[in-house]
């Protein structure tokens, strides 16, 4: 049995329907703009934060995103029971277990310039869960052991969950999910669904794109393992731009059919 989180009174996880958002192809102009925008700025710099400051920032954003994530799940034929887990590792990474658990590493707060950028990273992982990507990945059989170990390692963290609803996990638990990789189609779907979650929670989508640019500028550097499982480059940013235009034209409706 999962302990209930104080900030969330959500339904139990149900069997899911296949999500159906497929974004349009991006144009050469969108890709060219993405290349220029990546080159136009510096790589992000880690902010100085205490562990408690990072935890409070992540809890604040996760709490605000949770209701919007629940609505997105419902639109896609699911019901989601979110659990947010803090990993004190100083890495820019986050992960979804496929069981409603979203693991957020301390580096997400330290590298993000503001709550909007942080929200994109967290909402993207919520979208992977909402779209059932972990369960449907071809590597699902291979990650069973790692997933079981992670869930066991955080099982006791909920005995004393604080009012912010963020459980304290062990350092490095997020990195254990680095074995999960997604297809380009899944990444694009998660970006679009994540942007929808962000928008419904009142965050600035322009900052989501800024975070994607920051990740692209970190490519080839050692600060984050996120890029090994969530590649960021001109094609992903161009796809994001195309998806945002498509979602705006469709009134931000999920589950429209592919």
VENQUIGI-V344528 format. One record per run of one state. SS is the DSSP state (2 for helix, 1 for strand, 0 for the rest). FROM is the first residue (numbers start at 0). TO is the last residue. If there is no record, write none. Layout:
<<SS:FROM:TO> <SS:FROM:TO>>
//
This chain:
<<0:0:26> <2:27:38> <0:39:49> <2:50:74> <0:75:81> <1:82:86> <0:87:92> <1:93:95> <0:96:99> <1:100:104> <2:105:110> <0:111:113> <2:114:129> <0:130:131> <2:132:135> <0:136:138> <2:139:157> <0:158:164> <1:165:167> <0:168:173> <2:174:178> <0:179:182> <2:183:199> <0:200:203> <2:204:216> <0:217:224> <2:225:228> <0:229:232> <2:233:248> <0:249:257>>
//
